[in-house]
Amino acid sequence: MASLLRKLGNAVGYTVEEQEPPVDIDQIPPSDCIVNGDCASCPAPCDDHKQFPSYLQFDTETPLLGSMKPYGRQVMISTGQVDWAEKIENDEGTLAANLSSIIKKQYDEKQGRIFITNTSRLTQQSTLNGAQDVIILPDNILVTNVTPDRAKAFFDKFLNVPIPSFSAPDEQQQQQTNNGYTNGYSTNGGVISSPTTTNGYTNGHVNGHRHHRHSNGHAKGQSNGHTNEYASTPDDMQIIKNTHKAMILICSHKKRDKRCGITAPILGAEFDNVLREKDMTEDEVAIYMVSHVGGHKFAGNVICYIHEGQTGIWYGRVNTCHCRAIIEETIMEGKVIKDLYRGAMSHSFGEIKSDRLRW
């Protein structure tokens, strides 16, 4: 219809302007969470941070807000790699491909899009040959011993179910408990569910440093402040609490587009430098490389998960001069940097309130 209108308009001497679809209000952060202004205080050119190669061409004009497709859940498959087949959904015989096929055929998206990514995280908890650890957000759980031939069972038990409901902070405080659960999840017969407790830190940052940057990723038993239930699973497909309080995901998918593949390791090194300087452990903030997220032209592409996986904030056009601000403003304070903001995981900012203004 839009194409027909353009043709008719041109025929009679005027142009019908196309309007961009409006960004859903769910993608707009509350006004008190937004950081305005240039977050990179470095001079131009900057000699203090490693810069991207000059031959890379980026889009510096297109508005970033609304440049990502909203989603309800992210599935992070541990592969131990930083690059993958050009299209992981077509990489036959892999967990990513099998899950993508099942979702395409059987998922109605009433709970929002399911976003499948491969990650550089090493499989550490799975015990079966060829099995992988899989992190699910915003559920904030890690499922062990997931194999390609178990994709359907994994989908049925963990993805084709309602997204967790999150308690308000005051409700969490009233329901706080430390009894009756292991690895952050209570057991009741064949049902495994998370207790509703406070997460022990504010705005994605925890005080105190117990370990060095490299941890083994095992669950420590903290809760993630939400409630949910899952059907019983095979004995060797275990649910473990995701131990990372925050995560920085960087698109490194070089076979899909070299811009992400080249910028990702440069950004990863700078993020790690800042975290080491601040003595923040891997349990506090983990850095992972991930497969295609969309928008290569906006590289570096970074997704920040804070509040133990409940909030997912997408940034584009990130360079090394932004890394400190992202850690200090977003990871530690829960703020959204307006100039870099592409969008967010659905419901990241809770219920719709009147203090959300479009820009």
C-alpha positions as a printed NumPy array, in Angstrom:
array([[  0.   ,   0.   ,   0.   ],
       [  2.809,   2.408,   0.875],
       [  4.494,   1.657,  -2.442],
       [  1.244,   2.392,  -4.339],
       [  0.827,   5.697,  -2.502],
       [  4.354,   6.728,  -3.435],
       [  3.721,   5.944,  -7.094],
       [  0.434,   7.878,  -7.12 ],
       [  2.049,  10.783,  -5.326],
       [  4.904,  10.974,  -7.798],
       [  2.421,  10.855, -10.692],
       [  0.581,  13.955,  -9.5  ],
       [  3.675,  15.878,  -8.523],
       [  4.087,  15.418,  -4.761],
       [  5.975,  13.028,  -2.543],
       [  4.39 ,  10.892,   0.139],
       [  6.834,  10.799,   3.06 ],
       [  7.279,   7.492,   4.827],
       [  7.137,   7.637,   8.604],
       [  9.266,   5.4  ,  10.754],
       [  7.218,   3.08 ,  12.974],
       [  7.012,   4.578,  16.483],
       [  9.235,   3.145,  19.187],
       [  7.13 ,   1.331,  21.763],
       [  6.971,   3.141,  25.092],
       [  8.321,  -0.031,  26.726],
       [ 11.661,   0.799,  25.074],
       [ 11.855,   4.266,  26.625],
       [ 13.726,   4.403,  29.949],
       [ 12.266,   6.405,  32.851],
       [ 13.556,   9.973,  32.747],
       [ 15.486,   9.595,  36.003],
       [ 17.5  ,   6.721,  34.476],
       [ 18.793,   8.664,  31.477],
       [ 22.282,  10.155,  31.267],
       [ 22.428,  13.016,  28.761],
       [ 25.442,  14.492,  27.045],
       [ 28.631,  13.048,  25.629],
       [ 29.75 ,  10.228,  27.927],
       [ 33.199,  10.051,  26.296],
       [ 35.233,  12.795,  27.936],
       [ 38.345,  11.976,  25.914],
       [ 39.817,  14.577,  23.546],
       [ 39.527,  13.942,  19.812],
       [ 41.652,  12.297,  18.677],
       [ 42.252,  10.274,  21.848],
       [ 45.719,   8.905,  22.546],
       [ 44.802,   7.144,  25.796],
       [ 42.624,   4.386,  24.318],
       [ 43.161,   2.049,  21.4  ],
       [ 41.086,   3.19 ,  18.438],
       [ 39.364,   1.121,  15.761],
       [ 41.154,   0.737,  12.407],
       [ 40.49 ,   3.728,  10.151],
       [ 39.441,   1.553,   7.208],
       [ 36.261,   0.423,   8.977],
       [ 33.175,   2.306,   7.853],
       [ 30.325,   2.917,  10.307],
       [ 26.902,   4.545,  10.172],
       [ 27.18 ,   7.703,  12.268],
       [ 23.926,   9.354,  11.172],
       [ 20.962,   6.964,  11.562],
       [ 19.131,   7.374,  14.909],
       [ 20.032,   4.55 ,  17.276],
       [ 16.776,   4.458,  19.232],
       [ 14.551,   1.781,  17.725],
       [ 17.364,   0.158,  15.737],
       [ 16.988,  -3.214,  17.503],
       [ 14.08 ,  -5.652,  17.488],
       [ 12.54 ,  -6.003,  20.97 ],
       [ 12.505,  -9.455,  22.557],
       [ 11.183, -11.144,  25.663],
       [ 13.942, -13.68 ,  26.34 ],
       [ 17.587, -14.164,  25.449],
       [ 19.132, -17.613,  25.214],
       [ 22.92 , -17.639,  25.629],
       [ 24.548, -20.873,  24.423],
       [ 28.042, -21.567,  25.804],
       [ 30.331, -22.454,  22.886],
       [ 33.786, -21.304,  24.006],
       [ 34.214, -19.547,  20.636],
       [ 34.262, -15.916,  19.508],
       [ 33.125, -16.496,  15.914],
       [ 30.564, -18.814,  14.353],
       [ 28.945, -19.817,  11.068],
       [ 27.585, -16.785,   9.217],
       [ 24.017, -17.647,  10.223],
       [ 23.859, -19.725,  13.396],
       [ 20.209, -20.554,  12.706],
       [ 21.339, -22.426,   9.573],
       [ 24.349, -24.179,  11.136],
       [ 22.932, -27.685,  10.807],
       [ 23.218, -30.032,  13.77 ],
       [ 23.917, -27.312,  16.34 ],
       [ 21.798, -26.378,  19.33 ],
       [ 21.304, -22.849,  17.949],
       [ 19.987, -24.168,  14.636],
       [ 17.716, -26.779,  16.228],
       [ 16.248, -24.266,  18.669],
       [ 15.734, -21.688,  15.92 ],
       [ 13.856, -24.24 ,  13.806],
       [ 11.595, -25.271,  16.685],
       [ 10.864, -21.664,  17.649],
       [ 10.011, -20.774,  14.058],
       [  7.54 , -23.652,  13.797],
       [  6.016, -23.776,  17.266],
       [  6.408, -20.466,  19.089],
       [  3.65 , -17.854,  18.85 ],
       [  5.681, -14.947,  20.316],
       [  2.934, -14.03 ,  22.781],
       [  5.689, -13.835,  25.388],
       [  7.853, -11.751,  23.049],
       [ 10.571, -12.768,  20.623],
       [ 13.136, -15.346,  21.761],
       [ 16.616, -14.082,  20.943],
       [ 19.108, -16.93 ,  20.358],
       [ 22.846, -16.214,  20.643],
       [ 26.028, -18.233,  20.772],
       [ 28.55 , -16.951,  23.301],
       [ 32.225, -17.249,  24.164],
       [ 31.384, -18.611,  27.602],
       [ 32.964, -22.007,  28.271],
       [ 30.701, -24.905,  29.202],
       [ 31.652, -25.608,  32.811],
       [ 28.766, -27.364,  34.536],
       [ 27.525, -29.831,  31.908],
       [ 28.744, -33.419,  32.253],
       [ 27.408, -35.102,  29.092],
       [ 29.501, -35.441,  25.941],
       [ 28.592, -32.691,  23.461],
       [ 26.345, -30.931,  25.969],
       [ 26.362, -27.186,  26.582],
       [ 25.492, -24.832,  29.418],
       [ 22.721, -22.398,  28.457],
       [ 21.88 , -19.15 ,  30.254],
       [ 18.312, -17.851,  29.964],
       [ 17.376, -14.216,  30.629],
       [ 15.475, -12.601,  32.283],
       [ 14.924, -15.916,  34.139],
       [ 18.618, -15.614,  35.123],
       [ 19.171, -19.354,  35.257],
       [ 21.772, -21.657,  33.771],
       [ 20.604, -25.018,  32.411],
       [ 23.193, -27.784,  32.123],
       [ 23.538, -30.76 ,  29.764],
       [ 21.603, -29.263,  26.866],
       [ 22.376, -31.074,  23.603],
       [ 21.121, -30.43 ,  20.046],
       [ 18.854, -33.482,  20.226],
       [ 17.342, -32.142,  23.454],
       [ 16.392, -28.827,  21.862],
       [ 12.676, -29.677,  21.836],
       [ 12.646, -30.711,  25.502],
       [ 14.607, -27.579,  26.402],
       [ 12.185, -25.393,  24.44 ],
       [  9.117, -26.977,  26.046],
       [ 10.421, -26.719,  29.608],
       [ 12.168, -23.36 ,  29.596],
       [ 11.141, -21.21 ,  26.629],
       [  7.534, -22.037,  25.803],
       [  6.463, -20.88 ,  29.258],
       [  5.507, -17.483,  30.734],
       [  8.286, -15.005,  31.365],
       [  9.016, -14.609,  35.107],
       [  7.145, -11.971,  37.054],
       [  9.418,  -9.736,  39.064],
       [  8.601,  -8.515,  42.549],
       [  8.876,  -4.88 ,  43.494],
       [ 11.743,  -4.119,  45.927],
       [  9.415,  -3.614,  48.887],
       [  7.66 ,  -6.935,  48.165],
       [ 11.044,  -8.647,  47.914],
       [ 12.006,  -7.308,  51.322],
       [  8.799,  -8.596,  52.909],
       [  9.268, -12.058,  51.424],
       [ 12.993, -12.369,  52.03 ],
       [ 14.072, -15.844,  53.069],
       [ 17.23 , -17.898,  53.164],
       [ 15.781, -21.346,  53.748],
       [ 14.601, -24.234,  51.614],
       [ 16.547, -23.802,  48.417],
       [ 19.781, -24.796,  46.726],
       [ 21.699, -22.695,  44.176],
       [ 19.038, -20.013,  44.485],
       [ 16.08 , -22.267,  43.619],
       [ 13.69 , -24.045,  45.954],
       [ 12.681, -27.62 ,  45.268],
       [  9.195, -28.936,  45.782],
       [  8.703, -32.383,  44.369],
       [  9.351, -32.221,  40.634],
       [  8.985, -28.447,  40.438],
       [ 11.993, -26.175,  40.662],
       [ 11.332, -22.518,  41.402],
       [ 13.262, -19.487,  42.529],
       [ 12.589, -17.951,  45.938],
       [ 11.526, -14.347,  46.14 ],
       [ 14.328, -12.554,  47.951],
       [ 16.307,  -9.379,  47.646],
       [ 19.361,  -9.54 ,  45.439],
       [ 21.708,  -7.878,  47.909],
       [ 22.819,  -4.959,  45.788],
       [ 21.501,  -1.812,  44.141],
       [ 21.511,  -0.78 ,  40.467],
       [ 23.524,  -3.768,  39.321],
       [ 26.511,  -3.196,  41.607],
       [ 27.582,  -5.157,  44.652],
       [ 29.979,  -3.868,  47.28 ],
       [ 32.924,  -5.928,  48.418],
       [ 35.235,  -8.068,  46.296],
       [ 35.652, -11.695,  47.148],
       [ 37.527, -13.144,  44.172],
       [ 39.83 , -12.159,  41.318],
       [ 38.455, -11.428,  37.839],
       [ 38.536, -15.054,  36.701],
       [ 36.028, -17.203,  38.556],
       [ 34.727, -20.67 ,  37.801],
       [ 31.15 , -19.489,  37.274],
       [ 29.579, -21.809,  39.857],
       [ 26.426, -20.687,  41.606],
       [ 26.754, -19.173,  45.035],
       [ 23.138, -19.576,  46.073],
       [ 21.974, -15.979,  45.787],
       [ 18.437, -15.414,  44.587],
       [ 17.57 , -13.159,  41.684],
       [ 14.499, -11.515,  43.135],
       [ 11.833, -13.104,  40.951],
       [  9.433, -16.002,  40.997],
       [  8.902, -18.657,  38.329],
       [  8.236, -22.36 ,  37.997],
       [  9.565, -24.948,  35.578],
       [  8.415, -28.441,  34.754],
       [ 10.523, -31.283,  36.123],
       [ 13.571, -32.042,  33.999],
       [ 15.763, -35.103,  33.455],
       [ 18.124, -35.717,  36.34 ],
       [ 21.106, -34.663,  34.239],
       [ 19.534, -31.396,  32.979],
       [ 20.047, -29.258,  36.045],
       [ 18.955, -25.697,  36.788],
       [ 21.667, -23.563,  38.374],
       [ 21.551, -19.934,  39.417],
       [ 23.444, -17.695,  36.984],
       [ 26.121, -16.248,  39.235],
       [ 26.851, -13.084,  37.264],
       [ 25.189, -10.046,  38.763],
       [ 25.863,  -8.14 ,  35.552],
       [ 27.092,  -9.065,  32.083],
       [ 28.592,  -7.144,  29.189],
       [ 27.917,  -8.847,  25.85 ],
       [ 29.853,  -7.694,  22.786],
       [ 28.983,  -8.777,  19.244],
       [ 32.112, -10.418,  17.783],
       [ 30.507, -12.24 ,  14.826],
       [ 33.205, -11.685,  12.181],
       [ 31.842, -14.216,   9.689],
       [ 28.637, -12.159,   9.654],
       [ 30.38 ,  -8.775,   9.446],
       [ 34.03 ,  -7.9  ,   9.954],
       [ 33.229,  -4.667,  11.777],
       [ 31.905,  -6.55 ,  14.795],
       [ 34.702,  -9.114,  14.596],
       [ 37.399,  -6.428,  14.613],
       [ 35.932,  -4.021,  17.166],
       [ 34.838,  -6.624,  19.737],
       [ 38.259,  -7.743,  21.046],
       [ 39.391,  -4.113,  21.278],
       [ 36.33 ,  -3.238,  23.357],
       [ 36.628,  -6.415,  25.429],
       [ 40.197,  -5.562,  26.418],
       [ 39.25 ,  -2.023,  27.468],
       [ 36.207,  -3.164,  29.465],
       [ 38.425,  -5.697,  31.227],
       [ 41.027,  -3.033,  32.006],
       [ 38.412,  -0.854,  33.704],
       [ 36.93 ,  -3.762,  35.666],
       [ 40.379,  -4.831,  36.879],
       [ 41.134,  -1.269,  37.921],
       [ 37.934,  -1.281,  39.963],
       [ 38.701,  -4.748,  41.354],
       [ 35.351,  -6.094,  40.154],
       [ 35.132,  -9.879,  39.933],
       [ 33.682, -11.998,  37.158],
       [ 30.76 , -12.892,  39.404],
       [ 30.036,  -9.177,  39.644],
       [ 30.526,  -8.399,  35.946],
       [ 31.271, -10.939,  33.208],
       [ 32.343, -10.065,  29.66 ],
       [ 31.262, -12.385,  26.841],
       [ 31.544, -12.255,  23.079],
       [ 28.254, -13.096,  21.331],
       [ 26.95 , -13.865,  17.867],
       [ 24.975, -11.533,  15.593],
       [ 22.718,  -9.048,  17.38 ],
       [ 21.829,  -6.922,  14.359],
       [ 23.094,  -3.529,  13.242],
       [ 26.696,  -4.211,  12.164],
       [ 26.849,  -0.654,  10.879],
       [ 26.498,   0.532,  14.485],
       [ 29.524,  -1.426,  15.772],
       [ 30.649,  -1.704,  18.47 ],
       [ 27.437,  -3.305,  19.588],
       [ 27.145,  -3.938,  23.322],
       [ 24.357,  -5.369,  25.48 ],
       [ 24.504,  -4.682,  29.22 ],
       [ 22.535,  -6.942,  31.558],
       [ 22.114,  -5.54 ,  35.045],
       [ 19.894,  -6.267,  38.053],
       [ 20.794,  -9.957,  37.739],
       [ 19.497, -10.276,  34.198],
       [ 16.213,  -8.414,  34.661],
       [ 17.328,  -5.368,  32.654],
       [ 18.948,  -5.602,  29.212],
       [ 20.24 ,  -2.337,  27.712],
       [ 21.526,  -2.186,  24.119],
       [ 24.209,   0.254,  23.006],
       [ 25.597,   1.045,  19.565],
       [ 28.546,   3.073,  18.248],
       [ 30.501,   2.099,  21.351],
       [ 34.22 ,   2.789,  21.223],
       [ 36.959,   2.376,  23.8  ],
       [ 36.439,   5.898,  25.144],
       [ 32.924,   4.855,  26.233],
       [ 33.893,   1.754,  28.222],
       [ 34.522,   3.487,  31.545],
       [ 31.257,   5.452,  31.338],
       [ 29.278,   2.296,  30.51 ],
       [ 30.688,   0.52 ,  33.56 ],
       [ 30.289,   3.487,  35.889],
       [ 26.898,   4.721,  34.667],
       [ 25.126,   1.559,  33.482],
       [ 26.715,  -1.414,  35.237],
       [ 27.248,   0.298,  38.595],
       [ 24.434,   2.869,  38.675],
       [ 21.748,   1.378,  36.426],
       [ 21.633,   4.461,  34.17 ],
       [ 21.007,   4.546,  30.403],
       [ 23.436,   6.557,  28.266],
       [ 21.124,   8.336,  25.84 ],
       [ 23.616,   8.974,  23.03 ],
       [ 24.443,   5.249,  22.715],
       [ 21.037,   3.74 ,  23.467],
       [ 19.47 ,   1.424,  20.844],
       [ 16.714,  -0.183,  22.916],
       [ 16.147,  -2.774,  25.618],
       [ 14.857,  -6.21 ,  26.423],
       [ 11.085,  -5.934,  26.829],
       [  9.889,  -4.941,  30.313],
       [ 13.4  ,  -3.981,  31.382],
       [ 12.072,  -0.826,  33.016],
       [  9.062,  -2.336,  34.74 ],
       [  5.515,  -1.019,  34.481],
       [  4.762,   1.889,  32.162],
       [  4.811,   5.178,  34.046],
       [  4.211,   8.784,  33.067],
       [  7.858,   9.792,  33.414],
       [  8.869,   8.35 ,  30.034],
       [  9.502,  10.899,  27.328],
       [ 10.326,   9.979,  23.728],
       [ 13.269,  11.615,  21.981]])
